[in-house]
């Protein structure tokens, strides 16, 4: 059983796409996966075919119940079945934005998500947490609950510059809160084999981190298919199974399973 957190404090780097595609890839290898939408925007919930605003119970209700210790709502109460029998979803909506305030005064405030997931850990092979673009308390909770973190990164120089801040946060959480946390790897997204800049950034990153942090061989290409897939309530692997993007995520899945 492994909890994988998809994290980067930069928005628009493909976190949600990666979470949905990785879950689908793992399910194709016969693995049971729980997707956890940990972003008030509810993008993963939408990608999996649900309307966040119509949901009565979400991860926020579980969080509020865990913080107040009233036992009213547990994670099992909010889990939705998706069209794939191997993938379940713990959904989110805008209510989760209230969580930052709830967590500030909570005792053990960094460990709330870990506590929330405890009852279902043994029911799944993987739990994949899609983080919001921030380094606030919600992301810290995700990193404290995770066994490994995948960092999606756009193949451009500015995106790479922000990586140092994220890595220092991960190292701090590993030291203080979660000694088991490992960086599974850096995943390059929105890559273009045609641009020299893209190739240079990937090369520099491999040289800089190669011996300390894995840089995945899988390179996720830029494709309009990635924008179309969520609108149809599917991951790229079911929406465009023969596409270069789907192939890249299948390669990522194999690397994660190794």
N, C-alpha and C positions, 0 to 999 in steps of 0.2 A: 504494500500500500504506500503510495507516494502522493504528497500534496505538492502540486506545481503551481507556482505563482507567476503570472505573466505581468511584468512590471517595467514601467519607464515613466518618469514624471513629465515627459514630453507627450503632448497629445498628437494624434494623427500618425502614429508610427506603425499601426497594424496590430495592436494588442488584442482587440476583440476578434479580428479575423483569425489571428493565430490561435486564440483559445478555442474557437469553434472548429477550426480545421484540425487542430491537434486532437481534440476529442473525437472527431470523426475518424481520423487516422488510427487512433488507439482502438476505437471500436471495430475497425476493419481487421485488427489483430486479435479480436475476441475479448478485448478488455472492457470492463464495466467502468463508466466514467460519470462523475458528478461534476457538472459545470456550476461554478458559483459566480454570479454577476455581482461584483463588488464595486460598482460604479453607478452613482445616482442617475446618470444619463440612460441607463437601462439598455445600452446598445446590444449587449449579448442576449438579453431577453428578447429584443426585437429580432435579432439574427436567428434565434431559435424558433421564431414564428408566433411569439406572444405579444400582446399589447400591454406594456407596463402599466398604463393608466387604468386598465380595467381590473387589475389584480387587487384582491382584498388583503392578502397576506404576502409579504416579501421577506427578504433577509433582514430588513430593518426591524420588523416585528420580533424576529428572533433575537436580534441584537438588543433591542429595548428590554425584552423579557430577561435576557441573560444579565444585563447591567443591573436591573432592579431585582434580579434573583427571585422572580415570582413564579417561575415554571409555567407561565401561561401559554407560551408558544415555543415549540422546539423546531429544530431544522426539518424534522420529518413532516411537520405540519405544512411547510411551504413548498416542498419539492414537487415539481411538475414533471410529468412524463412527456418526452418529446416524441417525434415521429420515428426516432431510432430507439429500439428497445434496449440498447446498451448505454444510452445517454440520458441522464436525468438533469434537471436544471433547478437550481435555487435562484429565483429571479430577484430583480431589483427594480425600483423606480425612484422618482425624485425624492420620496420620503427619506431615502438613505442619506441625503445631504444634511439631515438633522443629526445624524450619528456623530459627526465631529463634536457637536455641543454635548451630546449625551456622554461621550467617552471622556471628555476633559475631566469631569468630576468623579469618574468611576475608579474604584479600587482595581488594581491589576488591569489597567485600561488598555495595555498593549496586547493582552492575551485573550481578549473577548472572542475573537473569531476562532482561535484554537479551541476554546471551550465549546463554542457553538458546533464545531465540526465533529467533536469527540463521539457523539452517539452514532454517527454514520460511517466512521472511518473504516470499519470492518466490512461494510456492505459494498465497497468499491475498490477497484484496482488502482484508480487514479482519481484525485480531486484536483480540478483545474480552476484556479481563481483568476478572474479577469479584473485587474486593478484599474482604478481611476488615475488620470494623469495628475498626480500630486505626490508630495512626499509627506503628507499629513498623517494623522492617526489611523485612518483607514488603511493606507498602504503599509504603515508600520505593523498593523495587526496582521495583514496578509503575509508579510515577510516573517513575522514571529510564528505564524501557524504553518509555514511551508517547510518542506524538506529541500526543495530546489526552486531556483528562480531562473526563468528564461527572460532575457532582455532583448526585445525587438528594437532594432536600431535602423534608422534610415541611412542609406549609404551616402551621406553627405558630411562635409567637414564640420559644420556647425552642430549637427546632431551628435557627432563624436565628442565635441568639446564638453557637452553637458553630461557625458558618461561618467566623468570623474566624481561628480557630486552624488550620483546614484550609487556608484561603487563604494564610496566612503560611507554612505548610509547603510548599505548591505553589510559592510564589515563591522560597523558599530552594532548593528542588531545581532550579528553572529557572536560578537564579544559579550554583549550584555544580556540578550534575551533568548537567543536561539542558537546554541553551539552546533546544532545539526544542520543548519542552513548551508547549502552549497549553491554556487552559481553553476547551473547546468550548462549555460553558454550564451553567447551573443548571437542573435539571429538577424542577419541583414535583410531588411524588407525594402520594397520599392526600388529594387536594383535595376540598372539598365546595362546590359552587356555592351551597348553601343557607346556609352559615354566613358571617357577616360577618367573623369573625376570619380565616378562610382567605383571603378576598378582600383584607383589609387587609394581611396579611403579604406576599402576592404583589405588591400595589401598592407597598408600602414597599421591597421588594427591587428591583423594576424601577426605582424612582426612585433608589435608592442605587447600584446597579451598572450601570444601563442603558447608560451610555456606555462603560463599561470592560469589563464581562463580560456576555455574552449571557445573557438569561433566556429559555429556550425558550418559544415560543408554546404548545406542547403542554402541557396540564395533565392529569396522570394522576389519574383519579377514584378515590375509595374504592370498592371493590367486593369482595364475597365471592368472586367469580370468580378473583381473584388468589390466594386461598388454595387454591382447588380445583384450579387448573391444574397445580401441581407434583406433586400426588398422582397425577395421571394421566400424569405424565412428559412434559408438554407446556408450551410457552409459551402465554401468553394468546392469541396470534394464531392458534394452531391449535386451542386448546381452546374458545375463544368468539370466533370470527372476526368476528362481527357486533356484538360488545359495544362499549360506549363506551370501555372500556379499550383494546381492540384498535385502535380508530380513533385514540385518542390516541397510541399507540405508532407507528402508521403515519405520523402527522403528524411525530412526533419523527424517524423515519427519514429523511423528506424533508428536514427541517431539517439533519440530520447530513450528508446527501449534498450539500447546497448548500454 
